[in-house]
């Protein structure tokens, strides 16, 4: 279950990262329903680079070798998805994001749960801890 999750995360995070770096205003507008100012555009671009880096780490962790690097990547992706999901849902509840922001937040929470479950079910990750 971990390899498909890591593949999905790699592709989505890399695509989102590239979108934030190259088209931050459009990406933020679609996701949150707001037009960022100049500072928000720079923060969006920096976040895009970080998401792209997460995607690259996920792609590398897909190799079936296990170990601390893979476990660290799985932990990081669980934390990232839980945090991003919670923040997006809270932003929606506060009335500051549209339905797309809510849907993306829920998808992040689902991915966080899937990564957490994959850690419990995988004998490889349990043996490497």
N, CA, C and O atoms as a GROMACS GRO file, in nm:
protein
  516
    1UNK      N    1   0.081  -0.120   0.000
    1UNK     CA    2   0.000   0.000   0.000
    1UNK      C    3   0.086   0.126   0.000
    1UNK      O    4   0.042   0.230  -0.049
    2UNK      N    5   0.206   0.119   0.054
    2UNK     CA    6   0.291   0.237   0.064
    2UNK      C    7   0.339   0.286  -0.072
    2UNK      O    8   0.342   0.407  -0.097
    3UNK      N    9   0.378   0.195  -0.160
    3UNK     CA   10   0.431   0.238  -0.290
    3UNK      C   11   0.328   0.317  -0.370
    3UNK      O   12   0.362   0.423  -0.422
    4UNK      N   13   0.202   0.271  -0.382
    4UNK     CA   14   0.103   0.354  -0.454
    4UNK      C   15   0.077   0.489  -0.386
    4UNK      O   16   0.059   0.590  -0.454
    5UNK      N   17   0.075   0.490  -0.253
    5UNK     CA   18   0.056   0.616  -0.181
    5UNK      C   19   0.170   0.712  -0.208
    5UNK      O   20   0.149   0.831  -0.233
    6UNK      N   21   0.292   0.661  -0.203
    6UNK     CA   22   0.408   0.746  -0.228
    6UNK      C   23   0.411   0.794  -0.372
    6UNK      O   24   0.450   0.908  -0.398
    7UNK      N   25   0.370   0.709  -0.466
    7UNK     CA   26   0.364   0.749  -0.606
    7UNK      C   27   0.262   0.860  -0.625
    7UNK      O   28   0.290   0.962  -0.690
    8UNK      N   29   0.143   0.842  -0.569
    8UNK     CA   30   0.038   0.944  -0.578
    8UNK      C   31   0.085   1.074  -0.516
    8UNK      O   32   0.070   1.181  -0.576
    9UNK      N   33   0.142   1.066  -0.397
    9UNK     CA   34   0.190   1.187  -0.329
    9UNK      C   35   0.299   1.255  -0.410
    9UNK      O   36   0.300   1.378  -0.421
   10UNK      N   37   0.390   1.178  -0.468
   10UNK     CA   38   0.499   1.236  -0.547
   10UNK      C   39   0.443   1.315  -0.665
   10UNK      O   40   0.485   1.428  -0.690
   11UNK      N   41   0.352   1.255  -0.737
   11UNK     CA   42   0.297   1.321  -0.856
   11UNK      C   43   0.217   1.446  -0.817
   11UNK      O   44   0.237   1.553  -0.876
   12UNK      N   45   0.128   1.432  -0.719
   12UNK     CA   46   0.043   1.546  -0.681
   12UNK      C   47   0.125   1.659  -0.622
   12UNK      O   48   0.104   1.776  -0.657
   13UNK      N   49   0.219   1.628  -0.534
   13UNK     CA   50   0.299   1.733  -0.471
   13UNK      C   51   0.390   1.802  -0.573
   13UNK      O   52   0.406   1.924  -0.568
   14UNK      N   53   0.448   1.727  -0.664
   14UNK     CA   54   0.533   1.789  -0.767
   14UNK      C   55   0.451   1.879  -0.858
   14UNK      O   56   0.493   1.991  -0.890
   15UNK      N   57   0.334   1.832  -0.901
   15UNK     CA   58   0.249   1.914  -0.988
   15UNK      C   59   0.202   2.040  -0.915
   15UNK      O   60   0.202   2.149  -0.972
   16UNK      N   61   0.160   2.025  -0.790
   16UNK     CA   62   0.116   2.141  -0.713
   16UNK      C   63   0.232   2.237  -0.689
   16UNK      O   64   0.215   2.359  -0.697
   17UNK      N   65   0.349   2.183  -0.661
   17UNK     CA   66   0.466   2.267  -0.641
   17UNK      C   67   0.501   2.348  -0.765
   17UNK      O   68   0.529   2.467  -0.756
   18UNK      N   69   0.499   2.283  -0.880
   18UNK     CA   70   0.527   2.353  -1.005
   18UNK      C   71   0.421   2.461  -1.031
   18UNK      O   72   0.454   2.571  -1.074
   19UNK      N   73   0.295   2.428  -1.004
   19UNK     CA   74   0.187   2.526  -1.022
   19UNK      C   75   0.207   2.647  -0.932
   19UNK      O   76   0.189   2.761  -0.976
   20UNK      N   77   0.245   2.625  -0.806
   20UNK     CA   78   0.265   2.736  -0.714
   20UNK      C   79   0.387   2.821  -0.752
   20UNK      O   80   0.384   2.943  -0.736
   21UNK      N   81   0.491   2.759  -0.802
   21UNK     CA   82   0.610   2.835  -0.841
   21UNK      C   83   0.583   2.917  -0.968
   21UNK      O   84   0.622   3.033  -0.977
   22UNK      N   85   0.515   2.856  -1.065
   22UNK     CA   86   0.498   2.922  -1.194
   22UNK      C   87   0.373   3.009  -1.203
   22UNK      O   88   0.374   3.111  -1.271
   23UNK      N   89   0.265   2.969  -1.136
   23UNK     CA   90   0.138   3.043  -1.141
   23UNK      C   91   0.080   3.057  -1.000
   23UNK      O   92  -0.029   3.007  -0.973
   24UNK      N   93   0.151   3.126  -0.911
   24UNK     CA   94   0.105   3.129  -0.772
   24UNK      C   95  -0.031   3.196  -0.754
   24UNK      O   96  -0.112   3.149  -0.675
   25UNK      N   97  -0.058   3.304  -0.826
   25UNK     CA   98  -0.186   3.375  -0.809
   25UNK      C   99  -0.303   3.285  -0.849
   25UNK      O  100  -0.402   3.277  -0.777
   26UNK      N  101  -0.291   3.220  -0.963
   26UNK     CA  102  -0.398   3.131  -1.009
   26UNK      C  103  -0.417   3.013  -0.915
   26UNK      O  104  -0.530   2.978  -0.880
   27UNK      N  105  -0.307   2.952  -0.874
   27UNK     CA  106  -0.314   2.834  -0.787
   27UNK      C  107  -0.378   2.868  -0.653
   27UNK      O  108  -0.467   2.797  -0.606
   28UNK      N  109  -0.334   2.978  -0.591
   28UNK     CA  110  -0.390   3.019  -0.462
   28UNK      C  111  -0.537   3.058  -0.480
   28UNK      O  112  -0.620   3.027  -0.394
   29UNK      N  113  -0.568   3.125  -0.588
   29UNK     CA  114  -0.707   3.166  -0.614
   29UNK      C  115  -0.799   3.046  -0.628
   29UNK      O  116  -0.909   3.045  -0.573
   30UNK      N  117  -0.756   2.946  -0.702
   30UNK     CA  118  -0.838   2.825  -0.720
   30UNK      C  119  -0.852   2.750  -0.588
   30UNK      O  120  -0.960   2.703  -0.554
   31UNK      N  121  -0.743   2.738  -0.514
   31UNK     CA  122  -0.744   2.660  -0.390
   31UNK      C  123  -0.820   2.730  -0.277
   31UNK      O  124  -0.901   2.668  -0.209
   32UNK      N  125  -0.792   2.859  -0.259
   32UNK     CA  126  -0.847   2.929  -0.142
   32UNK      C  127  -0.954   3.032  -0.176
   32UNK      O  128  -1.022   3.081  -0.087
   33UNK      N  129  -0.968   3.065  -0.303
   33UNK     CA  130  -1.070   3.162  -0.342
   33UNK      C  131  -1.033   3.305  -0.309
   33UNK      O  132  -1.122   3.390  -0.297
   34UNK      N  133  -0.904   3.333  -0.295
   34UNK     CA  134  -0.858   3.469  -0.267
   34UNK      C  135  -0.746   3.506  -0.364
   34UNK      O  136  -0.680   3.420  -0.420
   35UNK      N  137  -0.727   3.635  -0.382
   35UNK     CA  138  -0.616   3.684  -0.462
   35UNK      C  139  -0.504   3.727  -0.368
   35UNK      O  140  -0.521   3.823  -0.293
   36UNK      N  141  -0.391   3.659  -0.372
   36UNK     CA  142  -0.282   3.697  -0.281
   36UNK      C  143  -0.214   3.826  -0.326
   36UNK      O  144  -0.211   3.858  -0.445
   37UNK      N  145  -0.161   3.898  -0.229
   37UNK     CA  146  -0.081   4.016  -0.258
   37UNK      C  147   0.059   3.974  -0.299
   37UNK      O  148   0.088   3.856  -0.315
   38UNK      N  149   0.144   4.072  -0.315
   38UNK     CA  150   0.281   4.045  -0.359
   38UNK      C  151   0.356   3.952  -0.263
   38UNK      O  152   0.426   3.860  -0.305
   39UNK      N  153   0.341   3.978  -0.133
   39UNK     CA  154   0.407   3.892  -0.033
   39UNK      C  155   0.349   3.751  -0.035
   39UNK      O  156   0.422   3.653  -0.021
   40UNK      N  157   0.218   3.742  -0.053
   40UNK     CA  158   0.153   3.611  -0.062
   40UNK      C  159   0.201   3.532  -0.182
   40UNK      O  160   0.212   3.409  -0.176
   41UNK      N  161   0.229   3.601  -0.292
   41UNK     CA  162   0.283   3.533  -0.410
   41UNK      C  163   0.419   3.472  -0.381
   41UNK      O  164   0.448   3.360  -0.424
   42UNK      N  165   0.504   3.546  -0.309
   42UNK     CA  166   0.636   3.492  -0.275
   42UNK      C  167   0.623   3.374  -0.180
   42UNK      O  168   0.692   3.274  -0.196
   43UNK      N  169   0.536   3.385  -0.080
   43UNK     CA  170   0.514   3.274   0.012
   43UNK      C  171   0.461   3.153  -0.064
   43UNK      O  172   0.501   3.040  -0.037
   44UNK      N  173   0.371   3.175  -0.159
   44UNK     CA  174   0.320   3.067  -0.243
   44UNK      C  175   0.431   2.999  -0.322
   44UNK      O  176   0.434   2.877  -0.333
   45UNK      N  177   0.521   3.079  -0.378
   45UNK     CA  178   0.633   3.022  -0.454
   45UNK      C  179   0.725   2.939  -0.364
   45UNK      O  180   0.770   2.831  -0.403
   46UNK      N  181   0.752   2.991  -0.244
   46UNK     CA  182   0.837   2.915  -0.151
   46UNK      C  183   0.768   2.786  -0.111
   46UNK      O  184   0.832   2.680  -0.103
   47UNK      N  185   0.639   2.792  -0.085
   47UNK     CA  186   0.563   2.671  -0.054
   47UNK      C  187   0.567   2.574  -0.172
   47UNK      O  188   0.573   2.453  -0.153
   48UNK      N  189   0.563   2.628  -0.293
   48UNK     CA  190   0.572   2.544  -0.413
   48UNK      C  191   0.703   2.467  -0.420
   48UNK      O  192   0.705   2.349  -0.454
   49UNK      N  193   0.812   2.534  -0.387
   49UNK     CA  194   0.941   2.467  -0.386
   49UNK      C  195   0.941   2.357  -0.280
   49UNK      O  196   0.992   2.247  -0.304
   50UNK      N  197   0.884   2.386  -0.163
   50UNK     CA  198   0.878   2.286  -0.056
   50UNK      C  199   0.794   2.166  -0.098
   50UNK      O  200   0.832   2.052  -0.072
   51UNK      N  201   0.680   2.191  -0.162
   51UNK     CA  202   0.596   2.080  -0.208
   51UNK      C  203   0.667   1.998  -0.315
   51UNK      O  204   0.657   1.876  -0.316
   52UNK      N  205   0.736   2.065  -0.404
   52UNK     CA  206   0.812   1.992  -0.506
   52UNK      C  207   0.918   1.904  -0.440
   52UNK      O  208   0.937   1.789  -0.481
   53UNK      N  209   0.986   1.957  -0.339
   53UNK     CA  210   1.087   1.878  -0.267
   53UNK      C  211   1.024   1.757  -0.198
   53UNK      O  212   1.081   1.648  -0.199
   54UNK      N  213   0.905   1.776  -0.138
   54UNK     CA  214   0.834   1.662  -0.077
   54UNK      C  215   0.802   1.557  -0.183
   54UNK      O  216   0.817   1.437  -0.159
   55UNK      N  217   0.759   1.602  -0.300
   55UNK     CA  218   0.729   1.509  -0.409
   55UNK      C  219   0.851   1.430  -0.451
   55UNK      O  220   0.842   1.309  -0.475
   56UNK      N  221   0.964   1.496  -0.460
   56UNK     CA  222   1.088   1.427  -0.498
   56UNK      C  223   1.126   1.325  -0.390
   56UNK      O  224   1.169   1.214  -0.422
   57UNK      N  225   1.110   1.362  -0.263
   57UNK     CA  226   1.140   1.268  -0.154
   57UNK      C  227   1.048   1.147  -0.159
   57UNK      O  228   1.092   1.034  -0.138
   58UNK      N  229   0.921   1.170  -0.188
   58UNK     CA  230   0.826   1.058  -0.199
   58UNK      C  231   0.863   0.967  -0.314
   58UNK      O  232   0.855   0.845  -0.302
   59UNK      N  233   0.903   1.025  -0.426
   59UNK     CA  234   0.940   0.944  -0.542
   59UNK      C  235   1.060   0.855  -0.507
   59UNK      O  236   1.062   0.737  -0.542
   60UNK      N  237   1.158   0.911  -0.439
   60UNK     CA  238   1.276   0.834  -0.401
   60UNK      C  239   1.246   0.727  -0.299
   60UNK      O  240   1.310   0.622  -0.298
   61UNK      N  241   1.148   0.751  -0.212
   61UNK     CA  242   1.114   0.655  -0.107
   61UNK      C  243   1.032   0.538  -0.159
   61UNK      O  244   1.000   0.447  -0.082
   62UNK      N  245   0.997   0.538  -0.287
   62UNK     CA  246   0.917   0.430  -0.344
   62UNK      C  247   0.997   0.301  -0.359
   62UNK      O  248   0.938   0.194  -0.373
   63UNK      N  249   1.128   0.309  -0.358
   63UNK     CA  250   1.212   0.190  -0.374
   63UNK      C  251   1.183   0.092  -0.260
   63UNK      O  252   1.167   0.133  -0.146
   64UNK      N  253   1.176  -0.037  -0.291
   64UNK     CA  254   1.137  -0.136  -0.190
   64UNK      C  255   1.250  -0.178  -0.097
   64UNK      O  256   1.267  -0.296  -0.070
   65UNK      N  257   1.328  -0.083  -0.047
   65UNK     CA  258   1.437  -0.117   0.042
   65UNK      C  259   1.406  -0.096   0.189
   65UNK      O  260   1.471  -0.155   0.274
   66UNK      N  261   1.307  -0.013   0.220
   66UNK     CA  262   1.272   0.012   0.359
   66UNK      C  263   1.379   0.094   0.428
   66UNK      O  264   1.460   0.160   0.363
   67UNK      N  265   1.379   0.091   0.557
   67UNK     CA  266   1.480   0.160   0.635
   67UNK      C  267   1.434   0.295   0.685
   67UNK      O  268   1.320   0.337   0.665
   68UNK      N  269   1.528   0.363   0.752
   68UNK     CA  270   1.497   0.489   0.818
   68UNK      C  271   1.456   0.599   0.720
   68UNK      O  272   1.370   0.680   0.752
   69UNK      N  273   1.516   0.602   0.601
   69UNK     CA  274   1.482   0.708   0.505
   69UNK      C  275   1.337   0.694   0.459
   69UNK      O  276   1.266   0.794   0.450
   70UNK      N  277   1.294   0.573   0.430
   70UNK     CA  278   1.156   0.552   0.388
   70UNK      C  279   1.062   0.584   0.503
   70UNK      O  280   0.960   0.650   0.484
   71UNK      N  281   1.094   0.537   0.622
   71UNK     CA  282   1.010   0.564   0.738
   71UNK      C  283   1.002   0.713   0.767
   71UNK      O  284   0.895   0.764   0.803
   72UNK      N  285   1.113   0.783   0.753
   72UNK     CA  286   1.113   0.928   0.772
   72UNK      C  287   1.024   0.998   0.671
   72UNK      O  288   0.952   1.092   0.705
   73UNK      N  289   1.030   0.953   0.546
   73UNK     CA  290   0.945   1.011   0.442
   73UNK      C  291   0.798   0.984   0.472
   73UNK      O  292   0.714   1.074   0.458
   74UNK      N  293   0.766   0.862   0.514
   74UNK     CA  294   0.626   0.828   0.548
   74UNK      C  295   0.578   0.911   0.668
   74UNK      O  296   0.464   0.959   0.668
   75UNK      N  297   0.662   0.928   0.768
   75UNK     CA  298   0.625   1.012   0.882
   75UNK      C  299   0.602   1.156   0.839
   75UNK      O  300   0.504   1.219   0.879
   76UNK      N  301   0.692   1.207   0.756
   76UNK     CA  302   0.680   1.346   0.709
   76UNK      C  303   0.553   1.366   0.627
   76UNK      O  304   0.485   1.467   0.642
   77UNK      N  305   0.520   1.271   0.541
   77UNK     CA  306   0.400   1.283   0.459
   77UNK      C  307   0.273   1.272   0.543
   77UNK      O  308   0.174   1.338   0.515
   78UNK      N  309   0.276   1.188   0.646
   78UNK     CA  310   0.161   1.178   0.736
   78UNK      C  311   0.140   1.312   0.806
   78UNK      O  312   0.028   1.362   0.812
   79UNK      N  313   0.247   1.368   0.860
   79UNK     CA  314   0.238   1.496   0.930
   79UNK      C  315   0.196   1.609   0.837
   79UNK      O  316   0.109   1.689   0.871
   80UNK      N  317   0.257   1.616   0.719
   80UNK     CA  318   0.223   1.720   0.624
   80UNK      C  319   0.076   1.713   0.585
   80UNK      O  320   0.006   1.815   0.590
   81UNK      N  321   0.028   1.595   0.547
   81UNK     CA  322  -0.110   1.582   0.504
   81UNK      C  323  -0.208   1.611   0.617
   81UNK      O  324  -0.312   1.673   0.594
   82UNK      N  325  -0.178   1.567   0.738
   82UNK     CA  326  -0.265   1.596   0.852
   82UNK      C  327  -0.270   1.746   0.880
   82UNK      O  328  -0.377   1.802   0.901
   83UNK      N  329  -0.154   1.809   0.880
   83UNK     CA  330  -0.148   1.953   0.907
   83UNK      C  331  -0.214   2.036   0.799
   83UNK      O  332  -0.295   2.124   0.828
   84UNK      N  333  -0.181   2.008   0.673
   84UNK     CA  334  -0.239   2.083   0.561
   84UNK      C  335  -0.390   2.061   0.556
   84UNK      O  336  -0.465   2.156   0.532
   85UNK      N  337  -0.433   1.938   0.578
   85UNK     CA  338  -0.576   1.909   0.576
   85UNK      C  339  -0.650   1.983   0.685
   85UNK      O  340  -0.755   2.043   0.660
   86UNK      N  341  -0.597   1.978   0.806
   86UNK     CA  342  -0.662   2.046   0.918
   86UNK      C  343  -0.669   2.197   0.895
   86UNK      O  344  -0.771   2.260   0.923
   87UNK      N  345  -0.561   2.254   0.844
   87UNK     CA  346  -0.561   2.399   0.818
   87UNK      C  347  -0.661   2.437   0.710
   87UNK      O  348  -0.732   2.537   0.723
   88UNK      N  349  -0.668   2.359   0.603
   88UNK     CA  350  -0.763   2.391   0.495
   88UNK      C  351  -0.908   2.376   0.540
   88UNK      O  352  -0.992   2.459   0.506
   89UNK      N  353  -0.937   2.271   0.616
   89UNK     CA  354  -1.073   2.254   0.667
   89UNK      C  355  -1.108   2.368   0.764
   89UNK      O  356  -1.218   2.422   0.758
   90UNK      N  357  -1.015   2.405   0.850
   90UNK     CA  358  -1.039   2.516   0.944
   90UNK      C  359  -1.060   2.647   0.868
   90UNK      O  360  -1.144   2.728   0.907
   91UNK      N  361  -0.987   2.668   0.761
   91UNK     CA  362  -1.002   2.789   0.678
   91UNK      C  363  -1.141   2.792   0.616
   91UNK      O  364  -1.203   2.898   0.608
   92UNK      N  365  -1.189   2.676   0.572
   92UNK     CA  366  -1.324   2.668   0.517
   92UNK      C  367  -1.429   2.696   0.625
   92UNK      O  368  -1.523   2.772   0.603
   93UNK      N  369  -1.412   2.633   0.740
   93UNK     CA  370  -1.508   2.651   0.850
   93UNK      C  371  -1.515   2.798   0.892
   93UNK      O  372  -1.622   2.847   0.930
   94UNK      N  373  -1.403   2.867   0.885
   94UNK     CA  374  -1.399   3.010   0.920
   94UNK      C  375  -1.461   3.097   0.811
   94UNK      O  376  -1.469   3.219   0.826
   95UNK      N  377  -1.504   3.035   0.701
   95UNK     CA  378  -1.566   3.109   0.593
   95UNK      C  379  -1.470   3.178   0.499
   95UNK      O  380  -1.508   3.270   0.427
   96UNK      N  381  -1.345   3.136   0.500
   96UNK     CA  382  -1.243   3.203   0.419
   96UNK      C  383  -1.201   3.125   0.296
   96UNK      O  384  -1.123   3.177   0.215
   97UNK      N  385  -1.247   3.004   0.279
   97UNK     CA  386  -1.213   2.922   0.162
   97UNK      C  387  -1.340   2.868   0.100
   97UNK      O  388  -1.442   2.852   0.167
   98UNK      N  389  -1.332   2.841  -0.029
   98UNK     CA  390  -1.447   2.785  -0.098
   98UNK      C  391  -1.451   2.634  -0.087
   98UNK      O  392  -1.374   2.574  -0.012
   99UNK      N  393  -1.541   2.576  -0.161
   99UNK     CA  394  -1.562   2.431  -0.158
   99UNK      C  395  -1.437   2.356  -0.204
   99UNK      O  396  -1.406   2.249  -0.152
  100UNK      N  397  -1.365   2.411  -0.301
  100UNK     CA  398  -1.243   2.343  -0.348
  100UNK      C  399  -1.142   2.332  -0.234
  100UNK      O  400  -1.079   2.228  -0.217
  101UNK      N  401  -1.128   2.438  -0.154
  101UNK     CA  402  -1.038   2.431  -0.039
  101UNK      C  403  -1.080   2.324   0.059
  101UNK      O  404  -0.996   2.254   0.115
  102UNK      N  405  -1.211   2.311   0.081
  102UNK     CA  406  -1.262   2.206   0.170
  102UNK      C  407  -1.232   2.068   0.114
  102UNK      O  408  -1.186   1.980   0.187
  103UNK      N  409  -1.259   2.048  -0.014
  103UNK     CA  410  -1.236   1.917  -0.077
  103UNK      C  411  -1.088   1.880  -0.069
  103UNK      O  412  -1.053   1.767  -0.036
  104UNK      N  413  -1.001   1.976  -0.100
  104UNK     CA  414  -0.856   1.949  -0.093
  104UNK      C  415  -0.816   1.918   0.052
  104UNK      O  416  -0.733   1.830   0.075
  105UNK      N  417  -0.873   1.991   0.148
  105UNK     CA  418  -0.843   1.963   0.288
  105UNK      C  419  -0.884   1.823   0.329
  105UNK      O  420  -0.808   1.752   0.396
  106UNK      N  421  -1.002   1.782   0.288
  106UNK     CA  422  -1.049   1.647   0.320
  106UNK      C  423  -0.960   1.542   0.252
  106UNK      O  424  -0.928   1.441   0.313
  107UNK      N  425  -0.921   1.567   0.128
  107UNK     CA  426  -0.831   1.473   0.059
  107UNK      C  427  -0.699   1.460   0.133
  107UNK      O  428  -0.644   1.350   0.143
  108UNK      N  429  -0.646   1.571   0.184
  108UNK     CA  430  -0.522   1.565   0.263
  108UNK      C  431  -0.543   1.481   0.388
  108UNK      O  432  -0.456   1.401   0.424
  109UNK      N  433  -0.656   1.498   0.456
  109UNK     CA  434  -0.682   1.419   0.577
  109UNK      C  435  -0.695   1.270   0.545
  109UNK      O  436  -0.650   1.186   0.622
  110UNK      N  437  -0.757   1.239   0.432
  110UNK     CA  438  -0.769   1.099   0.389
  110UNK      C  439  -0.630   1.042   0.361
  110UNK      O  440  -0.600   0.929   0.400
  111UNK      N  441  -0.546   1.119   0.292
  111UNK     CA  442  -0.409   1.073   0.266
  111UNK      C  443  -0.331   1.054   0.396
  111UNK      O  444  -0.255   0.958   0.409
  112UNK      N  445  -0.347   1.144   0.491
  112UNK     CA  446  -0.279   1.130   0.620
  112UNK      C  447  -0.319   0.998   0.686
  112UNK      O  448  -0.235   0.925   0.737
  113UNK      N  449  -0.449   0.970   0.684
  113UNK     CA  450  -0.496   0.844   0.743
  113UNK      C  451  -0.441   0.724   0.668
  113UNK      O  452  -0.401   0.625   0.730
  114UNK      N  453  -0.437   0.732   0.535
  114UNK     CA  454  -0.385   0.621   0.456
  114UNK      C  455  -0.237   0.597   0.484
  114UNK      O  456  -0.194   0.483   0.496
  115UNK      N  457  -0.159   0.705   0.494
  115UNK     CA  458  -0.017   0.688   0.527
  115UNK      C  459  -0.001   0.628   0.667
  115UNK      O  460   0.082   0.540   0.687
  116UNK      N  461  -0.080   0.676   0.763
  116UNK     CA  462  -0.070   0.621   0.900
  116UNK      C  463  -0.107   0.474   0.903
  116UNK      O  464  -0.040   0.394   0.968
  117UNK      N  465  -0.213   0.438   0.832
  117UNK     CA  466  -0.255   0.297   0.827
  117UNK      C  467  -0.150   0.212   0.759
  117UNK      O  468  -0.124   0.099   0.801
  118UNK      N  469  -0.088   0.265   0.653
  118UNK     CA  470   0.012   0.187   0.580
  118UNK      C  471   0.133   0.157   0.668
  118UNK      O  472   0.198   0.053   0.652
  119UNK      N  473   0.163   0.246   0.761
  119UNK     CA  474   0.276   0.223   0.852
  119UNK      C  475   0.245   0.109   0.948
  119UNK      O  476   0.335   0.032   0.983
  120UNK      N  477   0.121   0.096   0.990
  120UNK     CA  478   0.083  -0.009   1.085
  120UNK      C  479   0.076  -0.145   1.019
  120UNK      O  480   0.100  -0.246   1.084
  121UNK      N  481   0.041  -0.148   0.892
  121UNK     CA  482   0.019  -0.275   0.823
  121UNK      C  483   0.144  -0.331   0.756
  121UNK      O  484   0.147  -0.448   0.718
  122UNK      N  485   0.246  -0.250   0.741
  122UNK     CA  486   0.363  -0.294   0.666
  122UNK      C  487   0.467  -0.358   0.760
  122UNK      O  488   0.519  -0.291   0.849
  123UNK      N  489   0.497  -0.486   0.739
  123UNK     CA  490   0.601  -0.550   0.821
  123UNK      C  491   0.738  -0.489   0.794
  123UNK      O  492   0.823  -0.488   0.883
  124UNK      N  493   0.760  -0.439   0.672
  124UNK     CA  494   0.888  -0.380   0.638
  124UNK      C  495   0.912  -0.254   0.721
  124UNK      O  496   1.021  -0.237   0.777
  125UNK      N  497   0.812  -0.165   0.729
  125UNK     CA  498   0.833  -0.042   0.804
  125UNK      C  499   0.841  -0.070   0.954
  125UNK      O  500   0.915  -0.001   1.025
  126UNK      N  501   0.769  -0.169   1.003
  126UNK     CA  502   0.774  -0.202   1.145
  126UNK      C  503   0.911  -0.261   1.182
  126UNK      O  504   0.964  -0.234   1.289
  127UNK      N  505   0.968  -0.340   1.092
  127UNK     CA  506   1.098  -0.402   1.120
  127UNK      C  507   1.210  -0.299   1.115
  127UNK      O  508   1.312  -0.317   1.182
  128UNK      N  509   1.193  -0.191   1.039
  128UNK     CA  510   1.300  -0.093   1.023
  128UNK      C  511   1.300   0.011   1.135
  128UNK      O  512   1.394   0.090   1.143
  129UNK      N  513   1.200   0.014   1.220
  129UNK     CA  514   1.195   0.115   1.327
  129UNK      C  515   1.291   0.087   1.437
  129UNK      O  516   1.299   0.163   1.533
   0.00000   0.00000   0.00000
